[in-house]
Amino acid sequence: MNIGVVVEDLGASHLSYVLIKSMNRMSEEDSENDYSIFIENITPHVLPPRFAVMNTTELPYFKGALIATNVSTCLTVSLSISNSKKFFYVWDLEWLRHMGKNYEYNIKAYTNKSMSIIARSGSHADAIKNYCNREVAGIVEDFNMTQMMEIINNEIR
């Protein structure tokens, strides 16, 4: 199966670090799946990736499981015409910060039924339920790709 993760960029951040580290490990250990990252903004990578890194303009040609990582990438993925199962991995509770206070913009991502929501922690799952009245498909700590694959495989069946 093809696994694609959509991020704003792969610059110096905790998300970029754990994502690249986890996907590098899975790329070495898992010969059955292909891993890719799609980026909105080109920046130097925090770690060297051992998998494909492409611009989001390539999303329409992707078939597999697509994982968005924030509200912006979730809306990009939801509008993509690719033949993919779509997930929204809520890495950060953006609506709690000043930049994420636009309720109408945020709620489009959280209430989109074509996206299965995955939380980063139990407390995130509770906050998501309270914010948009949706249950999460599962909980994955710090982009653990083994846990992520379990949820993806359960949702695709």
C-alpha positions in Angstrom: 0.0 0.0 0.0 1.1 3.6 -0.6 1.2 5.8 2.5 1.4 9.6 2.0 1.7 12.2 4.7 0.9 15.8 3.9 2.7 18.5 5.9 3.3 22.2 5.5 7.1 21.7 5.4 9.9 19.5 6.7 11.8 22.3 8.4 13.0 22.3 12.0 10.0 21.2 14.1 9.1 18.4 16.4 6.6 17.1 13.9 9.1 17.0 11.1 11.7 15.3 13.3 9.5 12.5 14.5 7.8 12.0 11.2 11.0 11.7 9.2 12.5 9.5 11.9 9.5 7.2 12.0 9.1 7.0 8.2 12.8 6.3 7.7 12.6 3.4 10.1 9.4 2.0 8.4 11.0 2.4 4.9 13.9 0.2 6.1 11.8 -2.4 7.9 8.7 -2.6 5.8 9.1 -3.7 2.2 5.3 -4.1 1.6 4.5 -0.4 1.8 5.8 2.7 0.0 6.1 5.9 2.0 5.9 9.5 0.7 5.6 12.9 2.1 3.9 15.8 0.3 4.9 19.3 1.3 3.2 22.7 0.8 6.3 24.7 1.3 9.9 23.8 0.2 12.4 24.2 3.1 15.6 22.4 4.1 14.7 19.1 5.8 15.4 18.6 9.5 16.7 15.1 8.8 17.6 13.4 5.5 14.5 11.4 4.3 14.9 7.9 2.9 11.6 8.1 0.9 10.0 10.3 -1.7 9.3 13.9 -0.9 7.0 15.7 -3.3 5.0 18.9 -3.6 1.3 18.8 -2.9 0.7 19.5 -6.6 1.3 15.7 -7.1 -1.6 14.7 -4.8 -4.1 14.0 -7.7 -1.8 11.2 -8.9 -1.5 9.5 -5.6 -3.4 6.3 -4.7 -3.3 4.9 -1.2 -3.7 6.3 2.3 -3.3 10.1 2.7 -2.6 11.6 6.1 -3.0 15.3 6.7 -1.3 16.8 9.7 -3.0 20.2 10.3 -6.1 22.1 9.3 -4.5 23.5 6.2 -3.3 20.2 4.9 -6.5 18.5 5.9 -8.5 20.9 3.7 -6.0 20.4 0.8 -6.3 16.6 1.1 -10.1 16.8 1.3 -10.2 18.7 -1.9 -7.8 16.4 -3.7 -9.3 14.3 -6.4 -7.0 11.4 -5.7 -8.4 7.9 -5.2 -7.2 7.6 -1.6 -8.5 6.9 1.9 -8.1 10.2 3.7 -7.1 10.7 7.3 -6.6 13.8 9.5 -3.9 13.2 12.2 -4.4 15.9 14.7 -0.9 16.7 15.8 -1.8 20.0 17.4 -5.0 21.5 18.7 -4.7 24.6 16.5 -7.9 26.2 17.6 -6.4 26.9 21.0 -3.8 29.2 19.5 -4.4 32.8 18.3 -3.7 31.8 14.6 -6.3 29.0 14.8 -9.2 30.9 16.2 -11.2 31.0 12.9 -13.9 28.6 13.9 -15.6 28.4 10.4 -12.3 27.6 8.8 -11.3 25.0 11.3 -14.6 23.2 11.6 -14.6 22.4 7.8 -11.6 20.1 8.5 -12.9 18.5 11.6 -16.5 17.8 10.3 -15.5 16.6 6.9 -16.9 13.0 6.8 -14.5 11.9 4.0 -11.6 12.3 6.6 -11.1 9.8 9.4 -9.7 11.7 12.4 -6.7 10.3 14.4 -5.7 11.9 17.6 -2.2 12.3 19.1 -3.3 11.5 22.6 -6.3 10.6 24.7 -6.6 14.2 25.9 -6.5 15.3 22.3 -9.3 12.8 21.5 -11.4 14.3 24.3 -10.8 17.9 23.1 -11.7 16.9 19.5 -14.9 15.3 20.7 -15.8 18.4 22.7 -14.8 20.8 19.8 -16.6 19.2 16.8 -18.6 16.3 18.3 -16.7 13.6 16.3 -15.2 10.4 17.7 -11.6 9.7 16.5 -10.7 6.5 14.6 -7.8 5.9 16.9 -4.9 7.4 18.9 -1.3 7.5 17.7 1.4 8.9 19.8 4.2 11.0 18.2 3.5 9.7 14.7 4.3 6.1 15.6 3.9 4.5 12.1 3.2 1.0 13.5 0.2 2.3 15.4 -0.8 4.5 12.4 -0.7 1.4 10.0 -3.0 -0.5 12.4 -5.6 2.3 12.3 -5.3 2.7 8.5 -5.7 -1.1 7.9 -8.8 -1.2 10.2 -10.4 1.8 8.4 -9.7 0.5 4.9 -11.4 -2.9 5.5 
